[in-house]
Amino acid sequence: MVVSQTGAAGQPKVLNPLWIISLFLTVSEVAVGAAATQTQGWLQALLVIYSAVFPTGVAATFFAILIMKPYVLYAPKDYSSNPSVNDFVEALNSSRSRGIENMEASIRQAIEGVIPKIIDEKFGQRDQEEIVANAVRAAQTDFLLRTIHVSYLALDVTLSDLVLPVNADTPVQQVLDEIWSAQGVVPAHSYGRDWVLFDAETKHQYRDMGTIWAQRNRIGLVDSRPIHEVGIRPGARLVAARLG
């Protein structure tokens, strides 16, 4: 589904969090800048440092959110076609997947463009091509080791696979939320009861995690453990399947 971001005629867009964040940063920077011009010494230096570090930190945080969970910063009414929530989330997630594919392609192009220029001329054409191919394969392997690949074929054969950027310390709940929101065919907070993830190679099921596990162990509604604690490793190929 293609979702247009042009507002409907005569209908104002929803004031989404991005506008609020932008306004907040602008007001903060103006206030701190004005205060810095009226002070001297260590206080002025502190305000100058703050005016540089604060917006950088906020921007980094929200760029991370835009990459990992873009749908929390936009509302379906931001778009003219009035999509359903599921269609809206699917559109943004597919956009992120295309972004990952584009990033991988850019890495490949950069390697293919740079390495031949720095290889000694004593190497023949065939040797140069082999060196480039090996470098591309190494980069692809490294990239895959920074993601997990999730197949939805056991849930719905019409769903595309998900490639999710992670590291060993990525929270379990974040991964499950991403996997759930990209498919929309099982109820929310039903992991471990209605569906489960298993390793495509070892067939090991990761049942003891998620909201139901957290409630059962009386630690709240969020499973904040890093994925390495439950045995999921970056680079894993997982399958989402129904239980029962």
C-alpha positions as CSV (number, residue, x, y, z in Angstrom):
1,M,0.0,0.0,0.0
2,V,1.3,3.5,-0.9
3,V,0.3,6.1,1.6
4,S,0.4,9.7,0.4
5,Q,1.7,12.3,2.9
6,T,-0.1,15.2,1.3
7,G,-2.9,16.6,3.5
8,A,-6.4,16.5,2.3
9,A,-7.7,19.8,0.8
10,G,-9.2,22.0,3.4
11,Q,-8.3,19.6,6.2
12,P,-5.4,20.6,8.5
13,K,-2.8,18.0,9.4
14,V,-2.5,16.6,12.9
15,L,0.1,18.4,14.9
16,N,2.4,15.4,15.4
17,P,5.3,15.1,17.9
18,L,7.9,16.1,15.3
19,W,6.5,19.7,15.2
20,I,6.4,19.8,19.0
21,I,10.0,18.6,19.2
22,S,11.1,21.1,16.7
23,L,9.3,23.9,18.5
24,F,10.7,22.8,21.9
25,L,14.3,22.7,20.5
26,T,13.9,26.1,18.9
27,V,12.6,27.8,22.0
28,S,15.3,26.1,24.2
29,E,18.1,27.2,21.9
30,V,16.8,30.8,21.7
31,A,16.5,31.0,25.5
32,V,19.9,29.5,26.2
33,G,21.5,31.7,23.5
34,A,20.0,34.8,25.0
35,A,21.1,33.8,28.5
36,A,24.6,33.1,27.3
37,T,25.0,36.6,26.0
38,Q,24.1,38.0,29.4
39,T,26.5,36.0,31.4
40,Q,30.3,35.6,31.8
41,G,32.9,33.2,32.9
42,W,32.1,29.5,33.7
43,L,28.4,30.0,33.6
44,Q,28.6,31.3,30.0
45,A,30.8,28.4,29.0
46,L,28.4,26.0,30.6
47,L,25.4,27.5,28.7
48,V,27.4,27.3,25.4
49,I,28.2,23.7,25.9
50,Y,24.6,22.9,26.8
51,S,23.3,24.7,23.7
52,A,25.5,22.4,21.6
53,V,25.1,19.1,23.5
54,F,21.4,19.2,24.2
55,P,20.0,19.5,20.6
56,T,22.5,16.9,19.5
57,G,21.3,14.4,22.1
58,V,17.7,15.1,21.4
59,A,18.2,14.8,17.6
60,A,20.1,11.5,18.0
61,T,17.4,10.0,20.2
62,F,14.6,10.9,17.8
63,F,16.6,9.8,14.7
64,A,16.9,6.4,16.4
65,I,13.1,6.4,17.0
66,L,12.5,7.3,13.4
67,I,14.6,4.3,12.3
68,M,13.3,1.8,14.8
69,K,9.7,2.8,15.4
70,P,8.7,5.6,13.0
71,Y,4.9,5.1,13.4
72,V,5.0,6.5,17.0
73,L,5.9,9.9,15.6
74,Y,3.2,10.1,13.0
75,A,-0.6,9.8,13.0
76,P,-2.6,8.1,10.3
77,K,-4.5,11.4,9.8
78,D,-1.2,13.0,8.7
79,Y,-2.0,11.3,5.3
80,S,-4.8,12.2,2.9
81,S,-6.0,8.7,2.2
82,N,-7.0,8.0,5.8
83,P,-5.4,4.5,6.0
84,S,-6.2,2.0,8.8
85,V,-3.8,1.8,11.6
86,N,-2.5,-1.6,10.4
87,D,-2.0,-0.3,6.8
88,F,-0.3,2.8,8.2
89,V,2.2,0.8,10.4
90,E,2.8,-1.6,7.5
91,A,3.6,1.3,5.1
92,L,6.2,2.8,7.5
93,N,7.8,-0.5,8.3
94,S,8.1,-1.4,4.6
95,S,9.7,2.0,4.1
96,R,12.3,1.2,6.7
97,S,13.0,-2.1,5.1
98,R,13.6,-0.4,1.8
99,G,16.0,2.0,3.7
100,I,18.0,-1.0,5.0
101,E,18.2,-2.4,1.4
102,N,19.3,1.0,0.1
103,M,22.0,1.2,2.8
104,E,23.3,-2.2,2.0
105,A,23.4,-1.3,-1.7
106,S,25.2,1.9,-0.9
107,I,27.9,0.0,1.1
108,R,28.4,-2.3,-1.9
109,Q,28.7,0.6,-4.3
110,A,31.2,2.3,-2.1
111,I,33.4,-0.8,-1.8
112,E,33.3,-1.4,-5.5
113,G,34.1,2.2,-6.2
114,V,37.0,2.7,-3.7
115,I,38.9,-0.6,-3.5
116,P,39.9,-0.7,-7.2
117,K,41.5,2.8,-6.9
118,I,43.7,1.8,-4.0
119,I,44.8,-1.7,-5.2
120,D,48.3,-1.9,-6.5
121,E,48.5,-1.9,-10.3
122,K,50.5,-5.2,-10.1
123,F,47.3,-7.0,-9.5
124,G,45.5,-8.2,-12.6
125,Q,41.9,-7.5,-13.5
126,R,40.8,-10.9,-12.2
127,D,42.6,-10.5,-8.9
128,Q,41.1,-7.0,-8.4
129,E,37.6,-8.3,-9.1
130,E,38.2,-11.1,-6.6
131,I,39.4,-8.7,-3.9
132,V,36.4,-6.5,-4.4
133,A,34.0,-9.5,-4.3
134,N,35.6,-10.7,-1.0
135,A,35.3,-7.3,0.5
136,V,31.6,-7.0,-0.5
137,R,30.9,-10.5,1.0
138,A,32.7,-9.5,4.2
139,A,30.7,-6.3,4.5
140,Q,27.4,-8.2,3.8
141,T,28.3,-10.7,6.5
142,D,29.1,-8.0,9.0
143,F,25.8,-6.2,8.1
144,L,23.7,-9.4,8.6
145,L,25.4,-9.9,12.0
146,R,23.9,-6.6,13.1
147,T,20.4,-7.7,12.2
148,I,17.9,-10.4,12.8
149,H,15.8,-11.9,10.0
150,V,12.2,-12.8,10.8
151,S,10.1,-15.0,8.5
152,Y,6.3,-14.8,8.8
153,L,5.5,-17.7,6.4
154,A,4.2,-19.8,9.3
155,L,1.7,-17.1,10.2
156,D,0.7,-15.8,6.7
157,V,2.3,-16.7,3.4
158,T,1.4,-13.2,2.0
159,L,3.6,-11.4,4.6
160,S,7.1,-10.3,3.7
161,D,10.1,-11.1,5.8
162,L,11.4,-8.5,8.3
163,V,15.0,-7.5,8.7
164,L,15.5,-5.8,12.0
165,P,18.7,-3.9,13.1
166,V,19.7,-5.1,16.6
167,N,22.7,-5.5,18.9
168,A,23.2,-7.9,21.8
169,D,21.7,-5.4,24.2
170,T,18.5,-4.5,22.3
171,P,15.6,-5.0,24.7
172,V,13.4,-8.1,24.1
173,Q,10.2,-6.0,24.3
174,Q,11.5,-3.7,21.5
175,V,12.2,-6.6,19.2
176,L,8.8,-8.2,19.9
177,D,6.9,-5.0,19.4
178,E,8.7,-4.5,16.1
179,I,8.0,-8.1,14.9
180,W,4.3,-7.9,16.0
181,S,3.6,-4.5,14.5
182,A,5.0,-5.5,11.1
183,Q,2.5,-8.4,10.7
184,G,-0.8,-7.5,12.4
185,V,-2.3,-11.0,12.3
186,V,-2.0,-12.0,16.0
187,P,-3.4,-10.1,19.1
188,A,-1.2,-7.6,21.0
189,H,0.6,-8.9,24.1
190,S,-0.1,-12.5,23.1
191,Y,3.5,-13.7,22.6
192,G,4.0,-17.0,24.3
193,R,0.3,-17.8,24.3
194,D,-0.8,-17.3,20.6
195,W,2.5,-17.1,18.8
196,V,6.2,-17.7,19.4
197,L,9.5,-17.3,17.7
198,F,11.8,-20.2,16.9
199,D,15.3,-20.4,15.4
200,A,15.2,-21.4,11.8
201,E,18.4,-23.5,12.2
202,T,18.2,-25.1,15.6
203,K,14.3,-25.1,15.9
204,H,14.7,-23.8,19.5
205,Q,11.6,-22.0,20.7
206,Y,12.0,-18.7,22.6
207,R,8.9,-19.0,24.8
208,D,10.0,-17.4,28.1
209,M,9.9,-13.8,27.1
210,G,7.5,-10.9,26.4
211,T,4.6,-9.3,28.3
212,I,3.0,-12.5,29.5
213,W,6.4,-13.8,30.8
214,A,7.0,-10.4,32.5
215,Q,3.5,-10.5,34.2
216,R,4.0,-14.1,35.3
217,N,7.3,-13.2,36.9
218,R,5.8,-10.0,38.5
219,I,8.2,-7.6,36.9
220,G,5.5,-5.5,35.1
221,L,4.3,-5.4,31.5
222,V,7.6,-4.9,29.8
223,D,10.3,-7.5,29.2
224,S,13.4,-5.2,29.3
225,R,16.0,-7.9,29.3
226,P,18.6,-7.7,26.5
227,I,18.1,-10.3,23.7
228,H,21.3,-12.0,24.5
229,E,19.9,-13.0,27.9
230,V,17.2,-15.1,26.2
231,G,19.5,-16.6,23.7
232,I,18.8,-14.5,20.6
233,R,21.9,-13.4,18.9
234,P,22.4,-10.7,16.2
235,G,22.5,-12.5,12.9
236,A,19.8,-15.0,13.9
237,R,17.2,-16.2,11.4
238,L,13.9,-16.5,13.3
239,V,10.4,-17.8,12.3
240,A,7.2,-16.4,13.8
241,A,4.6,-19.2,14.2
242,R,1.3,-19.8,15.9
243,L,0.9,-21.9,19.0
244,G,-1.7,-24.5,19.5
